[in-house]
Structures are given as C-alpha cells and as structure tokens.
Amino acid sequence: MKRTYFKSIIFIIPVLFLGCEKSSYLTDGKDTGGSNVTEQQFWQHKDWVRNFLNNIYTHVPDEYNMDGDGGMLASASDEAVNSNPNSSVTYPNGSTWGAARTFNDVYGDMYTGIRKTNLFIEHVASSGILPENEENEEGTNNLARQIQRSKGQAFFLRALFHFELVKRYGAIPLVTRVIGETEDSNLPRNTYQECVDQIVRDCDSAITLLPLWTGSWTNSNKGRATQTAAMALKSRMLLYAASPLNNPSGDQAKWRLAADAANQLIAVNKHKLHSSYSQIFLFGQAAYNDEVIFASRANNRNDIEQNNAPISYSGAKGRLNPTQEIVDAFETKNGTAPSETNPALNRDPRFDLVIVYNGKSFKNVAVQTYVGGKDGLNLSVNATRTGYYMKKFMNEGAVTWNVPTPTNSRRPWVLFRYAEILLNYAEAVNELVGPDVLPVASAGAPAFTLTARQAVNLIRDRTGIKMPLIPLGQSQDQMRERIKRERRIELCFEGHRFYDVRRWKEGETYFNKPVTGMQIVKNADNTFSYQRFTVENRVFQAKNYWFPFSINDINRQPALTQNPGY
C-alpha cells in the first residue's frame, strides 16, 4: 500500500488538531522546548488524544463542493447538469473518465482516515485520555466509558471510510491494523464480500460501544457517531450488497440481512421524519433535528448559496441545474400532466421546495429563467443550462454573500437520515416478501411492524407533503418501481441517484442517453412558449459501474489491480 497513505507520520503538531485547547505542556508537566513530541508523550496527553479523535472526523465527506468550484454529485447523474461544463464532476458523463482523468478520487484521504482510526484503536485504552461529561445519561463520566465510546467512534469511522471506498471502487484492500514501517504495504484487494463483512463487523462493534442516538450526546457533542449512525451505515452497506450489481443471483439471504439491518434502526424508535422537509438540512442554531442520523461538521457557511443561487443574485455561480428528467419525475397529486406555465401547480410539494423554476421567488424576487431573462438560459458563463436552478439545501432567508458584511448559517452534509432508512427498509422488504406482507423476524431480532408499502407511505404522508398514499394491490414489480421513484424524489441532489442507478444495474438505461432542459421564450404578448431541448449527450459504459483507480495509485501499488475496462 502507498507509504504516503499508510505509513505517514500522523503525529503532526497538536495545535493543528481540531478543537485543540492546549499545546505547550505534556501530561508530565515538562515543556518539550519545541515541536518534537515522542509517540509516548503524545498518547499520554489528555487533550491531544481527544483532539486526535476529533481530527479523524475531518475525513468525513462533505459533498457540497466536490471539484473545488461548487460541483455536486447530482450533476454526474441524470438529476442535474453543472453550469461549468469543464468541471471534473462531468467526467463520469462522458467516455474519457479513466485512470488518468479521475473524479472524486478519495482513495488517499480515506486510507489516511483509516490509518488514524487504527492508531487510535490501538492506543486509546492505554492513553492518557481523561473522562469528560459527553453524554446526557448519568454514570457515563468515567474512564472506562470514555474509552468505550471513543473506540466506538473510531470503529464507526473506520467502517464509514472503508464503505466510501467500496461504494466507489468495489473490492478494495482492507486495513484493520497499523501497518509497520518494515512491513510490505503493497496489499492486494480483498473480495467484495470480505469488505462487506468487515464493514458490518465494525458497525456492530460501534453499536455495542456508542451512545444510542444524537439525543444521547450533550449539545456540544452532537454530531459524533452513535449506535443509530452505525445502524444506518450497516443498513446502506447491506442494501448495496443485496442489490443486482453485487448480487446478480438475487440471493434472498442478502435481502434478509438488509431488511433486518433497517428494521433494527426503525425499532429503536428515536428518529422520525421532520415536520418540515425544507428544514431538514438547515441546522441554524440547533445542533441536530430528529430526522438527521449522522452528518458532517455543521460549519458556518454561505458557499452553498453562492455556488448554486440564480446568477442575478450577488455574483452567484448557479452551479447545479436540475434536468427536465428530474422535473418530470415529480408526480402531480391527482395524476394529471403538470402545467408548463405553473409547474408547481398541483405538484408534489417537494418540487417547489427543491427546484427553482421560471417565476419562482428566490430571496423574495421572481427568478427569470426564460431566454433573455436576468437568470436566463445561457445568459452568461454561469447561467443555467437547463432552465432550472436548485433550491434544496439553500438558506435563502438567512444567508448573504458578496456584500460588505456577509452572513452565514450552520449547515452540514447529511450522510444518513431517517427517510433513507425507511426507503432502504421498503426496498429490502419488498424484495423479500412483497409490498404488503410482514417478514418474520429473525431469532433475537425486533419484530417487523411495517410493510414495504407502509414504509413508503410514511414518507409520502409527511407533514406538509401529504402525497396520495400508494394503495393496496401493487405487485412486487410495481412496488419496486414505486420505491425507486420515491428514492429519486425524496433523496434528490443528496448523492444517492449516482449510486442507486449503478447498484440497480440500470446505468445503460438512465445514464447512456441525453439529458434535457426547458427553453422558455417570452412572447410579445408576455406569454411564454416552452420547448424541451437536449442539453448534453451522455455516455455510460459497462466499466462505469465502478470508479477507476488513478494511474498514480496503480503505479505505486501494483497489487491493487485496475477495475475492468479502464
């Protein structure tokens, strides 16, 4: 394995660590007289050990800006187009994505995070870490519990980093211990199933050690890993493993594991759907809401708005442009065709909460996406290329930018939320027993209380959404398509569609064709004319189900072996 990833010295100057409070003295009270700190001194320093764990969280993905210019993963799927056609986020849409032209190459960063977790797990029990009041429950402020919950966080993070690699590359080398300087680090890839099993084991280890859910942490510690976060990661991993890409024989035992994992989290009965869909992602001054299971650090920021707002708003870049394909995916409440002149009329309310269309108010001003309008199609280098902009994630009321005194709002990247778990559950249960049958619980596992159809209907019946419920009488195939469509709508722009289409083995169907937009022309009588048009021609090849390893990784680690076709 690459020495720069697995053998680099992690003991950097402690003042660089997240949240570090002290750096002048070690626990023996002696000033080192400089920046040289021995390994033994480091692990015996109560602040540095805790800050080392905090530093591992910096490797948790934040996918609001994947190319350094506001690009998001939705633009590498049929959900969106990036207003910058030269962005690296566009690479997966063409035929040139490969080892010398990589996108979102997290290989080195994830293995750096994995090495840190292994170091922490190896040293924390004998370290100088001291107990702190981190949990709301009584009796948790003791050394044994401090070590326990700290190790639990490291197990979860190691599982997450391995998963981030597996979902991109498929089988990868597993690293579950610190590799010594004299050891051969040119490791080959484990099998895909070995990777799944290890991620599940780490999740299970985390579940036995961590506080139950976000409400178990004190306010200043919300955002750390929890049992339910580990359950959510386990649910997603097992769902991916059961899906056609990774389970071509349709092994029902894998769907059973996926159903059990999602049911385990639902049975905890702590997380719930938020009463306001648009507020899920806007933390403001609140540390967490009950729908969010795990998220990246909630930084004060205004880059999400500046990168994605319509271009007439204070130098915004208008990066994420929803396609006509995602617009068309939103149902109407009565099943009629949507209105071109008023696309939100009678529409699934989520449409109006995530899409900015012509005439839609943004910051209390109507947006003009028609040709020649102030936010119009192809008006400038950053203008929408589809006739739409994104509204989801945007705190338009509180955030300003490109002004003398800009304002920020705390936002994280939400990795796991309860709606996804309900959809994971619905998909696995439908594959296992169909739409309207309760599976029999495995021995020692919680009872199933929702059918697949009922789980989806909880989402459709969310306060403020209230879409018509899916009726009884769906076939398994019909329900499968309803679940896929619900994922497409509920989780749009959150990075799921890129991987969902791949794990369903439907890349050739959805990603190997043009994406379209809506050209709107304002007529002399102030009416509008509408014409769908091709924005980009897209290419998807069989090799694109997995990411390529970069040519640098392959050269430095010959045992890795490239994914087929690259």
Secondary structure, DSSP 8 states (H G I E B T S, - for coil): --HHHHSS-----GGGSTT----S--TTS---SSS---HHHHHT-HHHHHHHHHHHGGGS--TT-SSSSS--GGGGTTTEEESSTTSGGGGGGSS--BTTB-SS--HHHHHHHHHHHHHHHHHGGGS-------BSSTT--SHHHHHHHHHHHHHHHHHHHHHHHHHHHSS-----S---TTS--------HHHHHHHHHHHHHHHHHHS-SSGGGB-GGGTTS--HHHHHHHHHHHHHHHHSTTT-TT--HHHHHHHHHHHHHHHHH------S-GGGTT--TT-S--TTEEEES--EEE-HHHHHHS-TTSTT----EEE-HHHHHHS-BTTS----SSSTTTTB-HHHHHHEE-TT-EETTEE---STTSTT-TTSSTTS-SSS-EE-TT--TTT-B-SSSS-B-EEE--EEEEHHHHHHHHHHHHHHHH-TT------TTS------HHHHHHHHHT-TTT------S---HHHHHHHHHHHHHHHTTTTTHHHHHHHHTT-HHHHTSS-EEEEEEEE-TTS-EEEEEEEEE-----GGGGS----HHHHHH-GGG---TT-
